[in-house]
């Protein structure tokens, strides 16, 4: 299960059925759960806690020091990865920093394609998709079921909501509310992510409610404060609209608009 050329630190805690490919290196303070497959030439450094049934393709760099000049080797720096994730070739993921809470966290069943970079202190939910060369700066939050198109760049401290979608080569510098499709440099709203909602089983009534919410925020010419007042009323009849309302109302960076 472990190739003879792989180098495993003595204190790494690796389940007995983990596959480790040729010339891969697993450093100290790394824990890896059952069913995980690590291809050749992968480097995993700790502290890192990795769950079950993950797949790391060749040349990934996982759990290395944060690319942050303020980082001086503090012990409050860890990477946490859930289960069922796929990390394609050349993915790089950095640990957290003390100033950012100390953790970079990736949830479950995410599909992370080639050359993606996830910087320090990012929080990734579940069942997201990052297309090739998507890049996150530090302290970014990506919620469940979000999709980042190829070459999307996300500025530090941005929050990307659930079921949102960024077109290819989008540059996101403000928060993206749930269900919204964005595109461009810098990213602007391009409509409701209706196709994504259909694929995830949202019924027509719910999609129509979200269309009204989107129109309120982006089409009716309202100041954001007034749009939020309308959304608050609409949210009384829709938990999906309530999610959009809560996201926008709590945004610290401001939303794409």
N, C-alpha and C positions, 0 to 999 in steps of 0.2 A: 504493500500500500504506500510505502515511502521509498522513493527512488534512492539508490545508494549515493548519488551525488548531491542530494538535498542536504541542507545544513539546518538542523533543528536545535535551538537553544535548550539547555538541560532543564530549565524551569518552565518551558512552554507546556501547556496542558492541551493535548490534542487527543480527541476521541480515537479509539482504536480503528474505526473504519474510515477515517479521513484519508483521501488520496493526496499525496504530495508529489508533484512531478519533478523532473530532472532540473538540477541547479537552482531550485527554489530555496529561499532563505526565510526561516521563521525565527524571529528574535525572542528576547526575554519578555515575560509577562504577557504572553499571548495565549488566549483560550479559544479553541475552535471546536464546535459541536459536530455531532455525527452527521454522516451523509454529505459532508462538504468535499468538494473536489478542487484542488489547486493544481493548475497546469504548470508547465515548465517556466523557469525564470521569473517567478513571482516573488516579491519581497513583502513580508508582513512584519511590521515592527509594533511594539507595544509601548504602553499598556493598550491592549485591544481585546475586547470580548466579542467573539463572532459566534453566531448561533448555528443552527442546523441547516443542512441541505443548500448551502450556498455554492456558487460556482465562480471561480476566479480564472479567467483566461490568461494566456501568457503575457508576461511583461507588466502586470499590474504592480503598482506601488501603493501599499495599503498601510495606513497607520503611522506614517513618518511624521517628523516634526512639523509643526505649523509654519507656514510661510508668513511669519509676522515678526517684525523687528523687535517688538516688545517681548517676545518669548525668550526667556533666559534659562530654559531647562526646568521650569517648575514642575513639581510632581502632579499638580492638578491638570493633567492632560491625558485624555483617554479617547479611544474610538470605540463606539458600540454599534454593532451590526446585528440585525435580527436574523430571520430565517427565510430561505427560499429566494434569495436575491441572485441575480446574474450580473457579473461585472466583466465586460468584454475587454479586448486587448488595450493595454496602455492606460487603463483607468488609474487615476491617482486620487487618494483620499487622505487628508491630513487630520491629525488629532486636534482636540480642542485646546483653548488657552484659558488661563486662570481668569482673565478679564471677561471672557465670554461664557463663563460657567463651567469651563473645563472639559466639555464633552462635544464631540461630533457624533451625531446619532443618525443611523439609517434604519428604517423599519423593516417591513417584510414584503417579499414578492415584488421588489423593484427590478426594473430592466434597465441597466445602465450600459449604454453602448460605448464603442471604442473612443479613446482619447478624452473621455469626460474627466473634468477636474472638479472635485468637491473640497472646498477649502475648510479651514478651521472653524469650529463652532457652528457648522451648518446642522440643521435639523430636517431630515427627510422623512416623510410619512410612509404610507404603504401603497403598493401597486402604482407607483409613478413610472414614467418612461422618460429617459433622457436620451435623445438621439445623439449621433456622433458629434464630438467636439463641443457639446454643451459645457459651459463653465460657470461655476458658482464662486463668487467672492466670499469672504468670511461672513459669518453670522446670518446667512440666508436661511429662510424657512420655506420648505416646499410641502404643501399639504397633499393628502391622499388623492390619487388618480390624476394628478396634474401631468401634463405632457409638455416637455421642452423640445422644440424642433432643433434640428442640427445647427450648430454654431451659435445657438442662443447664449448670450452673456447676461448674467444677473449681478447687479451691483450689490455691494455689501449692505447688510441690514434690510434687504427687501424681503417681502413675504408674498408668496405665490399661492393663491387659493385653490381649493379642491376643484377638480374637473375643469380647470382652465387649460388653455392651449396656447403655446407661442409658436408662431410661424418661423420658418428657417431664417437664421441670421438676425433674429430680434435682439435688441439691446434693452434690457429691462432695468430702469433706474427708479421706479416707484412700485408700490404694491399692486398686484394683479388680483382683483376680486374673484371669488369662486364663479365658475361657469363662463368666464369671459375669454374670448379669443383676442390675442394681441399680435401685432406685427410691426416691423420697421425699426429704424434707428433714429431717434429713440422710439421705444414701443408705444403704440397708440391702440386704443380699442378698435377691433374690427368686426364686432358682432358677438352674439351669443354662440357658445360652442355647442350648437344644436346637434351636429353629427355625433360628437362625443357623448352627449346626453342620451341620444337614442341608443348608441351602442351599449351604454351602461344600464339600459332598461327604464329610463325615465319615461313616464307616460305623457300623452299629448297635453293633458290638463296641467301637469306640472311644468312642462316646457312653456306653455302659454303664460303661466304665472311668472316664470322667469323672464320671458320676453317683455312682459309689462315692467318688471323690475329693471331690466336693462334699459328700456326706453326711458324710464323715469330718470335714471342716472345719466344717460348719455345722449338722449335724443330730444328731450323736452325743454332744453334750455334753462333748466333750474340751477340755482346755486346749490352747491353740495349740501348745505344745511337744510334747504327746503326739500331737496330730493330725499334726504334721510327721513324727514318727517313723513313723506309719502310712503317710503319703504317700510317704515315702522308700522303703518296701518296695513299695508299689504301682507306683512309678515305674520299678522294675526291668523291668517288662513293658510299659511304655507311655511313648513319648517325649512324648505329650501330657500325661500326668500328671506326668512329669518337669519339663515346662515350668511347670506350676502349682506344683509343689514348689519349684523354684528361685526362682520369683517371690516366693512367700510367705517363704521362708527369707531372702531378701536384702532384703526390704522394710525401709526405714528409717523410714517414717512410720507403719507399721502398716496392716493391711488392714481393709476394711469387714467388720463382723461383727455 
